[in-house]
Amino acid sequence: MFTSEQKILATIAHLGTLFGAPILAPLLIFLLSEDSFVKLQAKEALVFQGAMVILSVISIPLMFILIGFVLLSVVGALSVIAAIVATVKVWNDKDFSYPITGSWTRNL
């Protein structure tokens, strides 16, 4: 069972994207926390949200051929939905790993 401090810090890391800080929130928590669970969740959020930011940037020039609008919509939805799912899992005392970047992140 995780403490409420662990849950709050992991939640801030995962939901940083909703507050306009998809990279900054998990990075700060990763650097400042000494708890291994919180660091792992912050690293998961940092890698996943970093990938989403990169995909968003890639989609901007693709908007000229209309594929970018679809890609940006999918990336935005996936980013928000995954962050909410991660938060719910953490509050239910479960370790969460993102489906796309999770196995790669755990091996870092």
JOVEN-V299222 format. One line per field, one symbol per residue. ss: DSSP state (A for helix, B for strand, O for the rest). phi: phi as a letter, one per 30 degrees, with the letter a starting at -180 (. if undefined). burial: b if it has 24 or more other ideal C-beta (glycine too) atoms within 12 Angstrom, else e. A space follows every 50 residues. Layout:
# JOVEN-V299222
ss->???
phi->???
burial->???
This chain:
# JOVEN-V299222
ss->OOOAAAAAAAAAAAAAAAAOOOOAAAAAAAAAOOOAAAAAAAAAAAAAAA AAAAAAAAAAAAAAAOAAAAAAAAAAAAAAAAAAAAAAAAAOOOOOOOOO OAAAAAOO
phi->.dddddddddddddceddcibdcddddddddcdcdddddddddedddddd ddddddddddddddcidddddddddddddddddddddddddchbdcbddd cddddddd
burial->ebeeebbebbbbbbbbbeeeebbebbbebbeebeeebbbbbbbbbbbbbb bbbebbeebeeeeeeeeeeebbeebbebbbebbebbbebbeeeeebbbee bbeebeee
